[in-house]
Amino acid sequence: MKLDHLIQILLPHDEKFYAYFEESAQNLVDASKILYELRSGSAQDHEETVRQIHELEHKGDNVTHKIFAELNATFVTPFDREDIHILASALDDVMDYIDGSAQRFVLYKLKNCPPEMAQLIEILQRSVNELQKGVSLLRDFRKSAELQKVLERVNEYENEADTVFQGAIADLFEHEKDAVQIIKLKEIYVGLETATDKCEDAANVMESLLIKHA
């Protein structure tokens, strides 16, 4: 074990980071649950759904700012400052893409959610739920086996999302004749698939932490 990691373990450090990460992860879970509601409902329902997600996006930004402010004010952190910054940014990115995808759903006046889009939303929700489990395990690296399984599932969901995304785009170009509609749907597909990519980015940071603290 490197000396700086040993010092981090032995010295008392600010526990606020764990709470902030857990708050950020819970915020993602809440947003993904609301995003799931875009699969059905009226246009008016969709607008309310998007408004709720956008409020959560602002809440997520505030949590991220708190983490960065705490980094500047804290001498000893629970793990490397760079890892804290990258993880906070990755979680924030997931929220940004959830919000962006939801906003486009209303902006482009989509009346229904295609089956492949519903699949991507479901996969994203499962991935976010796993991220929350992983973040909660950062307090105790002795549960490394449990955390590793969580990270593996996030990776599996990202691969699953890639497959669904590729099929959706192929089907879109083959069967949709309206060029404008193709552009609209493709942008939302890209946003949802990118959100799952960002989930994997966050999982990769946690895997790096797991290796460093093993």
N, CA, C and O of each residue as an XYZ file, in Angstrom:
856
protein
N       0.844     -1.197      0.000
C       0.000      0.000      0.000
C       0.878      1.245      0.000
O       1.826      1.346      0.779
N       0.556      2.193     -0.880
C       1.345      3.417     -0.962
C       1.206      4.235      0.316
O       0.190      4.179      1.008
N       2.263      5.001      0.610
C       2.295      5.771      1.846
C       1.152      6.763      1.937
O       0.563      6.926      3.005
N       0.818      7.446      0.810
C      -0.246      8.448      0.868
C      -1.594      7.809      1.151
O      -2.433      8.405      1.825
N      -1.813      6.591      0.640
C      -3.059      5.883      0.926
C      -3.105      5.451      2.393
O      -4.159      5.495      3.027
N      -1.950      5.033      2.929
C      -1.879      4.641      4.331
C      -2.187      5.829      5.226
O      -2.895      5.695      6.224
N      -1.657      6.988      4.869
C      -1.915      8.198      5.649
C      -3.398      8.547      5.621
O      -3.971      8.949      6.634
N      -4.015      8.387      4.446
C      -5.442      8.690      4.329
C      -6.281      7.800      5.239
O      -7.293      8.234      5.789
N      -5.853      6.564      5.387
C      -6.594      5.623      6.228
C      -6.415      5.942      7.707
O      -7.371      5.881      8.480
N      -5.190      6.282      8.098
C      -4.878      6.467      9.506
C      -5.381      7.804     10.052
O      -5.788      7.891     11.211
N      -5.352      8.841      9.216
C      -5.765     10.155      9.697
C      -7.287     10.308      9.641
O      -7.939      9.745      8.761
N      -7.850     11.070     10.583
C      -9.307     11.335     10.508
C      -9.608     12.187      9.289
O      -8.838     13.083      8.942
N     -10.740     11.902      8.635
C     -11.094     12.681      7.458
C     -12.581     13.005      7.471
O     -13.364     12.429      8.227
N     -12.933     13.935      6.619
C     -14.298     14.438      6.569
C     -15.237     13.393      5.971
O     -15.016     12.914      4.859
N     -16.285     13.046      6.716
C     -17.248     12.042      6.266
C     -18.299     12.638      5.330
O     -19.132     11.912      4.788
N     -18.260     13.942      5.141
C     -19.292     14.580      4.324
C     -19.296     14.061      2.887
O     -20.345     14.009      2.245
N     -18.120     13.676      2.385
C     -18.049     13.230      0.997
C     -18.939     12.013      0.757
O     -19.629     11.942     -0.260
N     -18.929     11.058      1.683
C     -19.785      9.878      1.533
C     -21.252     10.295      1.453
O     -22.002      9.814      0.603
N     -21.644     11.187      2.344
C     -23.042     11.637      2.369
C     -23.407     12.356      1.071
O     -24.503     12.167      0.542
N     -22.495     13.176      0.561
C     -22.768     13.900     -0.672
C     -22.893     12.943     -1.860
O     -23.781     13.096     -2.698
N     -21.999     11.959     -1.925
C     -22.077     10.986     -3.018
C     -23.372     10.180     -2.936
O     -24.002      9.891     -3.953
N     -23.754      9.825     -1.725
C     -24.998      9.069     -1.547
C     -26.208      9.913     -1.929
O     -27.178      9.401     -2.489
N     -26.147     11.209     -1.624
C     -27.230     12.110     -2.009
C     -27.304     12.238     -3.533
O     -28.392     12.245     -4.110
N     -26.159     12.338     -4.165
C     -26.109     12.443     -5.615
C     -26.654     11.181     -6.272
O     -27.399     11.260     -7.249
N     -26.284     10.014     -5.738
C     -26.762      8.743     -6.285
C     -28.264      8.583     -6.099
O     -28.958      8.109     -6.998
N     -28.769      8.981     -4.924
C     -30.206      8.908     -4.676
C     -30.966      9.835     -5.620
O     -32.066      9.514     -6.069
N     -30.377     10.971     -5.911
C     -30.981     11.920     -6.837
C     -31.131     11.286     -8.224
O     -32.139     11.482     -8.903
N     -30.113     10.525     -8.630
C     -30.165      9.828     -9.916
C     -31.267      8.772     -9.923
O     -31.991      8.619    -10.907
N     -31.384      8.051     -8.817
C     -32.436      7.038     -8.712
C     -33.808      7.690     -8.851
O     -34.676      7.192     -9.568
N     -33.990      8.798     -8.161
C     -35.276      9.514     -8.234
C     -35.564      9.979     -9.666
O     -36.692      9.867    -10.145
N     -34.542     10.497    -10.338
C     -34.723     10.992    -11.700
C     -35.030      9.850    -12.668
O     -35.865      9.998    -13.560
N     -34.358      8.717    -12.493
C     -34.588      7.584    -13.400
C     -35.989      7.007    -13.215
O     -36.597      6.524    -14.170
N     -36.497      7.057    -11.991
C     -37.869      6.589    -11.747
C     -38.880      7.491    -12.465
O     -39.851      7.013    -13.052
N     -38.634      8.791    -12.406
C     -39.531      9.731    -13.068
C     -39.410      9.595    -14.589
O     -40.411      9.652    -15.304
N     -38.178      9.416    -15.078
C     -37.958      9.229    -16.510
C     -38.748      8.035    -17.029
O     -39.233      8.046    -18.161
N     -38.874      7.018    -16.206
C     -39.620      5.809    -16.577
C     -41.065      6.141    -16.939
O     -41.690      5.435    -17.730
N     -41.592      7.217    -16.356
C     -42.976      7.601    -16.598
C     -43.190      8.174    -18.002
O     -44.328      8.293    -18.456
N     -42.097      8.529    -18.691
C     -42.218      9.033    -20.059
C     -42.670      7.944    -21.026
O     -43.052      8.231    -22.161
N     -42.625      6.706    -20.577
C     -43.025      5.596    -21.436
C     -44.524      5.610    -21.726
O     -44.988      4.966    -22.667
N     -45.272      6.345    -20.915
C     -46.725      6.402    -21.101
C     -47.224      7.784    -20.681
O     -46.434      8.639    -20.282
N     -48.542      7.998    -20.773
C     -49.126      9.259    -20.327
C     -49.358     10.244    -21.464
O     -48.929     10.026    -22.597
N     -50.039     11.320    -21.136
C     -50.378     12.343    -22.115
C     -49.243     13.356    -22.245
O     -48.278     13.332    -21.481
N     -49.377     14.241    -23.225
C     -48.363     15.284    -23.413
C     -48.247     16.166    -22.179
O     -47.150     16.589    -21.814
N     -49.380     16.445    -21.534
C     -49.365     17.262    -20.317
C     -48.632     16.540    -19.199
O     -47.887     17.160    -18.439
N     -48.841     15.226    -19.095
C     -48.130     14.427    -18.099
C     -46.630     14.471    -18.359
O     -45.830     14.559    -17.428
N     -46.259     14.408    -19.629
C     -44.844     14.443    -19.994
C     -44.194     15.753    -19.568
O     -43.063     15.760    -19.082
N     -44.898     16.847    -19.749
C     -44.351     18.144    -19.368
C     -44.088     18.218    -17.865
O     -43.071     18.763    -17.437
N     -44.992     17.678    -17.073
C     -44.806     17.665    -15.625
C     -43.655     16.755    -15.237
O     -42.881     17.061    -14.330
N     -43.552     15.639    -15.931
C     -42.449     14.699    -15.675
C     -41.104     15.367    -15.938
O     -40.183     15.270    -15.127
N     -41.000     16.033    -17.057
C     -39.758     16.713    -17.435
C     -39.428     17.827    -16.448
O     -38.263     18.031    -16.107
N     -40.450     18.547    -15.989
C     -40.227     19.621    -15.010
C     -39.628     19.049    -13.730
O     -38.710     19.640    -13.161
N     -40.137     17.907    -13.270
C     -39.633     17.276    -12.050
C     -38.178     16.826    -12.227
O     -37.354     16.987    -11.326
N     -37.880     16.263    -13.389
C     -36.507     15.828    -13.652
C     -35.565     17.019    -13.682
O     -34.445     16.943    -13.176
N     -36.016     18.122    -14.274
C     -35.159     19.310    -14.360
C     -34.879     19.871    -12.967
O     -33.782     20.367    -12.711
N     -35.839     19.801    -12.082
C     -35.617     20.236    -10.697
C     -34.562     19.356    -10.021
O     -33.714     19.850     -9.278
N     -34.622     18.059    -10.285
C     -33.625     17.146     -9.728
C     -32.240     17.415    -10.313
O     -31.225     17.250     -9.638
N     -32.215     17.832    -11.578
C     -30.931     18.166    -12.200
C     -30.294     19.358    -11.487
O     -29.085     19.368    -11.253
N     -31.103     20.362    -11.141
C     -30.593     21.514    -10.384
C     -30.112     21.069     -9.001
O     -29.077     21.525     -8.514
N     -30.873     20.180     -8.383
C     -30.482     19.649     -7.080
C     -29.150     18.912     -7.180
O     -28.289     19.043     -6.310
N     -28.995     18.140     -8.246
C     -27.742     17.422     -8.454
C     -26.566     18.355     -8.640
O     -25.475     18.103     -8.128
N     -26.789     19.441     -9.378
C     -25.723     20.437     -9.559
C     -25.285     21.013     -8.215
O     -24.093     21.208     -7.976
N     -26.244     21.282     -7.349
C     -25.922     21.832     -6.035
C     -25.070     20.864     -5.213
O     -24.137     21.278     -4.525
N     -25.401     19.572     -5.291
C     -24.623     18.571     -4.560
C     -23.194     18.514     -5.104
O     -22.232     18.431     -4.341
N     -23.071     18.561     -6.421
C     -21.745     18.527     -7.039
C     -20.916     19.734     -6.607
O     -19.726     19.600     -6.322
N     -21.531     20.894     -6.557
C     -20.825     22.110     -6.116
C     -20.390     21.970     -4.652
O     -19.314     22.433     -4.274
N     -21.228     21.332     -3.837
C     -20.866     21.114     -2.437
C     -19.628     20.222     -2.329
O     -18.750     20.458     -1.499
N     -19.571     19.199     -3.176
C     -18.423     18.294     -3.157
C     -17.150     19.044     -3.531
O     -16.117     18.894     -2.879
N     -17.233     19.854     -4.586
C     -16.051     20.603     -5.014
C     -15.626     21.625     -3.958
O     -14.433     21.832     -3.733
N     -16.601     22.257     -3.318
C     -16.283     23.228     -2.267
C     -15.636     22.528     -1.073
O     -14.702     23.046     -0.460
N     -16.149     21.346     -0.757
C     -15.598     20.582      0.367
C     -14.167     20.134      0.069
O     -13.330     20.067      0.969
N     -13.898     19.829     -1.192
C     -12.531     19.453     -1.579
C     -11.549     20.581     -1.271
O     -10.437     20.339     -0.802
N     -11.969     21.802     -1.538
C     -11.097     22.958     -1.305
C     -10.926     23.271      0.174
O      -9.955     23.915      0.572
N     -11.879     22.812      0.992
C     -11.857     23.162      2.410
C     -11.354     22.034      3.304
O     -11.194     22.232      4.508
N     -11.102     20.861      2.742
C     -10.750     19.690      3.548
C      -9.294     19.300      3.330
O      -8.827     19.216      2.194
N      -8.590     19.064      4.417
C      -7.168     18.711      4.331
C      -7.001     17.231      4.005
O      -6.251     16.880      3.095
N      -7.689     16.365      4.734
C      -7.574     14.922      4.527
C      -8.905     14.385      4.012
O      -9.933     14.507      4.678
N      -8.877     13.801      2.843
C     -10.081     13.261      2.214
C     -10.101     11.730      2.341
O      -9.049     11.120      2.532
N     -11.275     11.107      2.240
C     -11.354      9.653      2.399
C     -10.625      8.890      1.309
O     -10.158      7.776      1.549
N     -10.513      9.464      0.111
C      -9.678      8.901     -0.944
C      -9.169     10.037     -1.821
O      -9.489     11.200     -1.576
N      -8.387      9.714     -2.830
C      -7.671     10.723     -3.602
C      -8.603     11.830     -4.107
O      -9.724     11.575     -4.548
N      -8.105     13.052     -4.027
C      -8.895     14.201     -4.456
C      -9.312     14.086     -5.926
O     -10.440     14.416     -6.290
N      -8.393     13.620     -6.751
C      -8.700     13.493     -8.180
C      -9.852     12.506     -8.393
O     -10.728     12.746     -9.224
N      -9.852     11.402     -7.647
C     -10.915     10.408     -7.775
C     -12.252     10.978     -7.308
O     -13.292     10.702     -7.905
N     -12.219     11.767     -6.251
C     -13.449     12.407     -5.765
C     -14.012     13.335     -6.835
O     -15.216     13.352     -7.092
N     -13.132     14.097     -7.444
C     -13.559     15.045     -8.477
C     -14.133     14.299     -9.681
O     -15.181     14.680    -10.201
N     -13.456     13.241    -10.126
C     -13.904     12.494    -11.305
C     -15.230     11.792    -11.032
O     -16.119     11.788    -11.885
N     -15.366     11.198     -9.847
C     -16.616     10.496     -9.519
C     -17.782     11.473     -9.439
O     -18.866     11.195     -9.953
N     -17.563     12.605     -8.801
C     -18.624     13.617     -8.704
C     -19.044     14.085    -10.095
O     -20.233     14.247    -10.367
N     -18.074     14.299    -10.968
C     -18.363     14.757    -12.329
C     -19.108     13.682    -13.122
O     -20.018     13.996    -13.889
N     -18.726     12.423    -12.941
C     -19.376     11.333    -13.668
C     -20.840     11.197    -13.255
O     -21.710     11.023    -14.108
N     -21.113     11.274    -11.960
C     -22.495     11.197    -11.481
C     -23.307     12.387    -12.000
O     -24.475     12.245    -12.364
N     -22.678     13.544    -12.027
C     -23.349     14.742    -12.541
C     -23.646     14.596    -14.032
O     -24.684     15.053    -14.509
N     -22.736     13.961    -14.762
C     -22.939     13.742    -16.199
C     -24.146     12.837    -16.458
O     -24.919     13.076    -17.385
N     -24.300     11.801    -15.637
C     -25.453     10.912    -15.800
C     -26.748     11.717    -15.686
O     -27.662     11.570    -16.498
N     -26.806     12.568    -14.664
C     -27.995     13.393    -14.458
C     -28.223     14.336    -15.637
O     -29.359     14.522    -16.073
N     -27.153     14.928    -16.150
C     -27.282     15.856    -17.274
C     -27.899     15.173    -18.492
O     -28.742     15.754    -19.175
N     -27.477     13.943    -18.761
C     -27.999     13.235    -19.933
C     -29.420     12.729    -19.705
O     -30.206     12.659    -20.650
N     -29.757     12.380    -18.477
C     -31.153     12.047    -18.171
C     -32.037     13.259    -18.415
O     -33.084     13.165    -19.055
N     -31.598     14.402    -17.892
C     -32.361     15.638    -18.052
C     -32.467     16.040    -19.524
O     -33.542     16.413    -19.994
N     -31.355     15.963    -20.243
C     -31.357     16.344    -21.646
C     -32.275     15.471    -22.486
O     -32.985     15.968    -23.359
N     -32.261     14.176    -22.223
C     -33.124     13.251    -22.966
C     -34.592     13.546    -22.690
O     -35.416     13.555    -23.604
N     -34.909     13.786    -21.427
C     -36.291     14.090    -21.052
C     -36.749     15.403    -21.676
O     -37.871     15.501    -22.173
N     -35.884     16.406    -21.650
C     -36.228     17.707    -22.229
C     -36.554     17.567    -23.717
O     -37.510     18.170    -24.204
N     -35.768     16.779    -24.432
C     -35.994     16.606    -25.868
C     -37.295     15.871    -26.147
O     -37.939     16.107    -27.169
N     -37.680     14.986    -25.246
C     -38.914     14.239    -25.434
C     -40.096     15.196    -25.564
O     -40.969     14.998    -26.408
N     -40.123     16.238    -24.722
C     -41.199     17.239    -24.763
C     -40.935     18.270    -25.859
O     -41.847     18.660    -26.588
N     -39.692     18.705    -25.968
C     -39.340     19.726    -26.964
C     -39.699     19.266    -28.379
O     -40.156     20.061    -29.200
N     -39.490     17.979    -28.652
C     -39.756     17.442    -29.980
C     -41.192     16.927    -30.128
O     -41.567     16.387    -31.168
N     -41.987     17.107    -29.065
C     -43.409     16.752    -29.083
C     -43.665     15.292    -29.467
O     -44.541     14.992    -30.279
N     -42.887     14.400    -28.870
C     -43.106     12.971    -29.126
C     -44.390     12.527    -28.423
O     -44.576     12.783    -27.234
N     -45.257     11.870    -29.157
C     -46.534     11.444    -28.597
C     -46.437     10.080    -27.915
O     -47.235      9.766    -27.031
N     -45.466      9.277    -28.325
C     -45.308      7.972    -27.697
C     -43.837      7.589    -27.630
O     -42.985      8.180    -28.294
N     -43.573      6.608    -26.830
C     -42.206      6.147    -26.605
C     -41.998      4.836    -27.368
O     -42.618      3.829    -27.025
N     -41.147      4.826    -28.386
C     -40.899      3.596    -29.125
C     -40.379      2.484    -28.194
O     -39.751      2.775    -27.175
N     -40.636      1.222    -28.539
C     -40.219      0.102    -27.681
C     -38.727      0.114    -27.333
O     -38.346     -0.161    -26.195
N     -37.891      0.435    -28.320
C     -36.442      0.441    -28.053
C     -36.057      1.563    -27.088
O     -35.145      1.405    -26.277
N     -36.753      2.693    -27.180
C     -36.493      3.789    -26.253
C     -36.915      3.398    -24.842
O     -36.230      3.718    -23.871
N     -38.037      2.710    -24.734
C     -38.494      2.224    -23.431
C     -37.473      1.247    -22.846
O     -37.221      1.252    -21.641
N     -36.888      0.410    -23.706
C     -35.858     -0.530    -23.249
C     -34.648      0.208    -22.698
O     -34.121     -0.151    -21.645
N     -34.210      1.240    -23.409
C     -33.050      2.011    -22.959
C     -33.329      2.688    -21.623
O     -32.451      2.749    -20.761
N     -34.535      3.193    -21.448
C     -34.907      3.819    -20.180
C     -34.871      2.794    -19.049
O     -34.409      3.094    -17.948
N     -35.355      1.592    -19.321
C     -35.358      0.531    -18.310
C     -33.934      0.121    -17.941
O     -33.614     -0.052    -16.765
N     -33.086     -0.033    -18.951
C     -31.684     -0.405    -18.705
C     -30.986      0.682    -17.894
O     -30.245      0.392    -16.954
N     -31.229      1.926    -18.268
C     -30.625      3.051    -17.542
C     -31.063      3.046    -16.086
O     -30.251      3.289    -15.193
N     -32.323      2.774    -15.844
C     -32.816      2.752    -14.468
C     -32.125      1.654    -13.665
O     -31.754      1.871    -12.511
N     -31.950      0.483    -14.261
C     -31.263     -0.609    -13.559
C     -29.808     -0.249    -13.268
O     -29.283     -0.546    -12.194
N     -29.174      0.389    -14.234
C     -27.779      0.786    -14.061
C     -27.628      1.811    -12.937
O     -26.709      1.718    -12.124
N     -28.533      2.783    -12.898
C     -28.501      3.810    -11.850
C     -28.724      3.182    -10.478
O     -28.085      3.572     -9.501
N     -29.624      2.219    -10.406
C     -29.864      1.536     -9.130
C     -28.605      0.830     -8.633
O     -28.318      0.820     -7.436
N     -27.860      0.240     -9.566
C     -26.607     -0.413     -9.181
C     -25.569      0.613     -8.735
O     -24.819      0.380     -7.788
N     -25.535      1.746     -9.427
C     -24.602      2.804     -9.024
C     -24.857      3.229     -7.588
O     -23.919      3.439     -6.819
N     -26.123      3.354     -7.231
C     -26.456      3.749     -5.863
C     -25.922      2.725     -4.862
O     -25.379      3.093     -3.821
N     -26.077      1.439     -5.183
C     -25.538      0.392     -4.307
C     -24.032      0.529     -4.192
O     -23.469      0.414     -3.103
N     -23.382      0.776     -5.323
C     -21.930      0.899     -5.309
C     -21.454      2.067     -4.477
O     -20.501      1.939     -3.708
N     -22.108      3.202     -4.623
C     -21.730      4.387     -3.847
C     -21.879      4.129     -2.351
O     -21.045      4.561     -1.556
N     -22.941      3.425     -1.972
C     -23.156      3.143     -0.546
C     -22.072      2.233      0.018
O     -21.823      2.240      1.224
N     -21.420      1.443     -0.852
C     -20.378      0.513     -0.405
C     -19.003      1.172     -0.290
O     -18.058      0.551      0.198
N     -18.886      2.418     -0.735
C     -17.594      3.104     -0.668
C     -17.163      3.380      0.771
O     -15.983      3.612      1.034
N     -18.107      3.355      1.692
C     -17.767      3.583      3.095
C     -16.956      2.438      3.688
O     -16.273      2.620      4.695
N     -17.025      1.256      3.072
C     -16.369      0.086      3.647
C     -15.810     -0.788      2.528
O     -16.533     -1.595      1.945
N     -14.521     -0.624      2.231
C     -13.908     -1.385      1.153
C     -13.671     -2.853      1.523
O     -13.179     -3.631      0.706
N     -14.021     -3.224      2.751
C     -13.931     -4.639      3.110
C     -15.006     -5.450      2.391
O     -14.913     -6.674      2.297
N     -16.028     -4.756      1.885
C     -17.082     -5.421      1.116
C     -16.734     -5.374     -0.372
O     -17.581     -5.093     -1.219
N     -15.473     -5.657     -0.661
C     -14.978     -5.516     -2.031
C     -15.667     -6.470     -3.010
O     -15.934     -6.100     -4.153
N     -15.954     -7.694     -2.566
C     -16.592     -8.659     -3.461
C     -17.982     -8.183     -3.865
O     -18.388     -8.319     -5.019
N     -18.702     -7.624     -2.900
C     -20.045     -7.115     -3.176
C     -19.985     -5.931     -4.132
O     -20.795     -5.824     -5.053
N     -19.019     -5.044     -3.908
C     -18.867     -3.884     -4.779
C     -18.468     -4.314     -6.184
O     -18.955     -3.748     -7.163
N     -17.594     -5.303     -6.297
C     -17.163     -5.774     -7.603
C     -18.330     -6.320     -8.421
O     -18.393     -6.101     -9.631
N     -19.243     -7.022     -7.778
C     -20.414     -7.549     -8.474
C     -21.299     -6.422     -8.986
O     -21.847     -6.496    -10.086
N     -21.430     -5.381     -8.174
C     -22.211     -4.216     -8.584
C     -21.607     -3.589     -9.841
O     -22.324     -3.271    -10.790
N     -20.295     -3.417     -9.838
C     -19.615     -2.789    -10.965
C     -19.716     -3.643    -12.219
O     -19.829     -3.118    -13.326
N     -19.676     -4.938    -12.049
C     -19.825     -5.840    -13.195
C     -21.212     -5.719    -13.812
O     -21.368     -5.765    -15.032
N     -22.215     -5.565    -12.957
C     -23.578     -5.423    -13.481
C     -23.736     -4.111    -14.251
O     -24.411     -4.075    -15.279
N     -23.121     -3.043    -13.762
C     -23.178     -1.771    -14.484
C     -22.558     -1.930    -15.864
O     -23.085     -1.414    -16.850
N     -21.440     -2.645    -15.936
C     -20.789     -2.903    -17.219
C     -21.683     -3.725    -18.140
O     -21.748     -3.463    -19.341
N     -22.363     -4.709    -17.586
C     -23.286     -5.536    -18.377
C     -24.436     -4.698    -18.936
O     -24.847     -4.880    -20.082
N     -24.947     -3.784    -18.119
C     -26.049     -2.937    -18.570
C     -25.589     -1.996    -19.682
O     -26.344     -1.709    -20.611
N     -24.357     -1.524    -19.584
C     -23.838     -0.647    -20.633
C     -23.733     -1.411    -21.953
O     -24.062     -0.878    -23.012
N     -23.276     -2.653    -21.884
C     -23.199     -3.480    -23.090
C     -24.586     -3.755    -23.659
O     -24.786     -3.737    -24.873
N     -25.538     -4.009    -22.770
C     -26.915     -4.253    -23.198
C     -27.492     -3.013    -23.874
O     -28.177     -3.113    -24.892
N     -27.211     -1.856    -23.306
C     -27.702     -0.601    -23.885
C     -27.101     -0.372    -25.266
O     -27.791      0.098    -26.170
N     -25.822     -0.699    -25.440
C     -25.175     -0.566    -26.747
C     -25.905     -1.393    -27.799
O     -26.156     -0.929    -28.911
N     -26.242     -2.629    -27.426
C     -26.923     -3.521    -28.362
C     -28.299     -2.979    -28.753
O     -28.662     -2.958    -29.929
N     -29.054     -2.542    -27.744
C     -30.389     -1.983    -28.010
C     -30.278     -0.721    -28.861
O     -31.058     -0.522    -29.792
N     -29.308      0.126    -28.539
C     -29.109      1.375    -29.276
C     -28.800      1.111    -30.747
O     -29.385      1.738    -31.630
N     -27.893      0.196    -31.002
C     -27.514     -0.103    -32.381
C     -28.702     -0.641    -33.176
O     -28.909     -0.273    -34.333
N     -29.484     -1.525    -32.533
C     -30.671     -2.062    -33.189
C     -31.707     -0.987    -33.451
O     -32.351     -0.974    -34.500
N     -31.867     -0.070    -32.478
C     -32.845      1.009    -32.617
C     -32.491      1.938    -33.765
O     -33.363      2.335    -34.537
N     -31.217      2.286    -33.882
C     -30.787      3.186    -34.949
C     -30.931      2.516    -36.316
O     -31.368      3.142    -37.282
N     -30.560      1.238    -36.386
C     -30.698      0.507    -37.651
C     -32.160      0.440    -38.073
O     -32.487      0.659    -39.239
N     -33.039      0.136    -37.115
C     -34.463      0.040    -37.403
C     -35.036      1.405    -37.805
O     -35.891      1.502    -38.685
N     -34.549      2.440    -37.147
C     -35.023      3.803    -37.428
C     -34.731      4.198    -38.870
O     -35.606      4.719    -39.562
N     -33.512      3.954    -39.322
C     -33.133      4.336    -40.681
C     -33.784      3.443    -41.740
O     -33.950      3.845    -42.892
N     -34.144      2.245    -41.336
C     -34.750      1.335    -42.294
C     -36.245      1.596    -42.498
O     -36.757      1.452    -43.609
N     -36.943      1.980    -41.422
C     -38.403      2.051    -41.498
C     -38.992      3.457    -41.411
O     -40.103      3.685    -41.889
N     -38.277      4.391    -40.816
C     -38.815      5.746    -40.692
C     -38.510      6.552    -41.954
O     -37.358      6.657    -42.374
N     -39.555      7.118    -42.547
C     -39.386      7.861    -43.800
C     -39.279      9.367    -43.577
O     -38.836     10.094    -44.466
N     -39.675      9.834    -42.411
C     -39.634     11.258    -42.093
C     -38.251     11.614    -41.555
O     -37.876     11.192    -40.461
N     -37.492     12.395    -42.334
C     -36.119     12.725    -41.950
C     -36.059     13.498    -40.631
O     -35.158     13.283    -39.821
N     -37.015     14.390    -40.424
C     -37.041     15.189    -39.189
C     -37.273     14.273    -37.997
O     -36.634     14.431    -36.957
N     -38.180     13.323    -38.141
C     -38.462     12.394    -37.057
C     -37.238     11.529    -36.752
O     -36.980     11.199    -35.595
N     -36.502     11.171    -37.772
C     -35.278     10.396    -37.575
C     -34.300     11.173    -36.688
O     -33.722     10.631    -35.745
N     -34.133     12.447    -37.014
C     -33.204     13.290    -36.244
C     -33.657     13.395    -34.786
O     -32.847     13.274    -33.867
N     -34.954     13.621    -34.585
C     -35.491     13.766    -33.229
C     -35.256     12.501    -32.399
O     -34.722     12.560    -31.292
N     -35.658     11.373    -32.946
C     -35.540     10.113    -32.205
C     -34.079      9.737    -31.973
O     -33.711      9.268    -30.895
N     -33.256      9.949    -32.992
C     -31.836      9.599    -32.861
C     -31.177     10.381    -31.728
O     -30.377      9.826    -30.976
N     -31.505     11.659    -31.603
C     -30.907     12.472    -30.532
C     -31.267     11.930    -29.154
O     -30.428     11.903    -28.254
N     -32.513     11.501    -28.993
C     -32.933     10.967    -27.695
C     -32.278      9.620    -27.429
O     -31.854      9.335    -26.310
N     -32.200      8.794    -28.469
C     -31.513      7.505    -28.322
C     -30.057      7.721    -27.882
O     -29.553      7.045    -26.985
N     -29.408      8.669    -28.534
C     -27.998      8.952    -28.201
C     -27.875      9.428    -26.751
O     -26.964      9.012    -26.036
N     -28.787     10.295    -26.320
C     -28.744     10.805    -24.949
C     -28.900      9.698    -23.917
O     -28.167      9.654    -22.929
N     -29.857      8.806    -24.148
C     -30.094      7.708    -23.203
C     -28.926      6.729    -23.171
O     -28.513      6.268    -22.107
N     -28.394      6.416    -24.371
C     -27.262      5.489    -24.425
C     -26.030      6.102    -23.780
O     -25.266      5.410    -23.106
N     -25.835      7.409    -23.987
C     -24.693      8.094    -23.378
C     -24.827      8.117    -21.857
O     -23.827      8.037    -21.144
N     -26.043      8.226    -21.363
C     -26.265      8.202    -19.909
C     -25.778      6.883    -19.321
O     -25.186      6.863    -18.242
N     -26.027      5.776    -20.031
C     -25.532      4.480    -19.536
C     -24.013      4.414    -19.639
O     -23.361      3.780    -18.809
N     -23.440      5.070    -20.659
C     -21.973      5.152    -20.753
C     -21.401      5.872    -19.536
O     -20.385      5.458    -18.977
N     -22.062      6.949    -19.135
C     -21.591      7.725    -17.989
C     -21.733      6.937    -16.682
O     -20.941      7.103    -15.754
N     -22.751      6.082    -16.626
C     -22.874      5.187    -15.466
C     -21.646      4.288    -15.381
O     -21.099      4.057    -14.303
N     -21.226      3.788    -16.535
C     -20.040      2.934    -16.560
C     -18.789      3.733    -16.183
O     -17.900      3.210    -15.512
N     -18.718      5.000    -16.613
C     -17.582      5.850    -16.222
C     -17.505      5.968    -14.701
O     -16.426      5.864    -14.117
N     -18.650      6.185    -14.067
C     -18.686      6.280    -12.607
C     -18.267      4.958    -11.974
O     -17.547      4.941    -10.976
N     -18.720      3.853    -12.559
C     -18.349      2.531    -12.047
C     -16.849      2.302    -12.190
O     -16.226      1.691    -11.321
N     -16.272      2.787    -13.280
C     -14.826      2.627    -13.483
C     -14.025      3.368    -12.418
O     -12.975      2.894    -11.985
N     -14.522      4.534    -11.996
C     -13.845      5.274    -10.924
C     -13.903      4.463     -9.628
O     -12.910      4.360     -8.907
N     -15.061      3.894     -9.344
C     -15.196      3.093     -8.121
C     -14.327      1.840     -8.177
O     -13.807      1.391     -7.156
N     -14.173      1.280     -9.379
C     -13.291      0.120     -9.522
C     -11.841      0.516     -9.247
O     -11.093     -0.236     -8.622
N     -11.449      1.704     -9.719
C     -10.113      2.210     -9.456
C      -9.891      2.401     -7.957
O      -8.821      2.084     -7.436
N     -10.899      2.917     -7.272
C     -10.812      3.083     -5.818
C     -10.684      1.726     -5.124
O      -9.936      1.573     -4.158
N     -11.414      0.769     -5.626
C     -11.373     -0.579     -5.057
C      -9.981     -1.167     -5.164
O      -9.488     -1.792     -4.226
N      -9.344     -0.965     -6.316
C      -7.993     -1.480     -6.524
C      -6.998     -0.772     -5.605
O      -6.128     -1.410     -5.011
N      -7.131      0.528     -5.496
C      -6.198      1.308     -4.674
C      -6.306      0.977     -3.191
O      -5.317      1.034     -2.460
N      -7.513      0.630     -2.755
C      -7.723      0.411     -1.316
C      -7.813     -1.068     -0.951
O      -8.160     -1.417      0.177
N      -7.496     -1.937     -1.918
C      -7.562     -3.378     -1.644
C      -6.457     -3.784     -0.676
O      -6.346     -4.958     -0.322
